[in-house]
Amino acid sequence: MAAAKDVPGWMTEIRYFYLRQTTCPLSPHAQAMWQYLMYRANAVWWHFPLVLRLGELAGALNMSVSMVKKARQELSDGRYILHE
């Protein structure tokens, strides 16, 4: 098991997110998706991989599936998330 300081957490990720926003800003849709992903990761105690269906993301974010895909790609391209 990793030391507590090595485990990602809500505050660590939030700080990184806003620091990255200064050099690699995201669209509002991608920001909303990132926030939802943070919520879901925290809800499962940061156990990865986090597996979510496109329909779930679209419903939770009130976006179309195509907009979710676009936001996910933006997050991936900006290195905010790793997507497989």
Helices and strands as residue ranges (DSSP letters): G 4-6, H 10-23, H 28-43, H 54-61, H 65-77
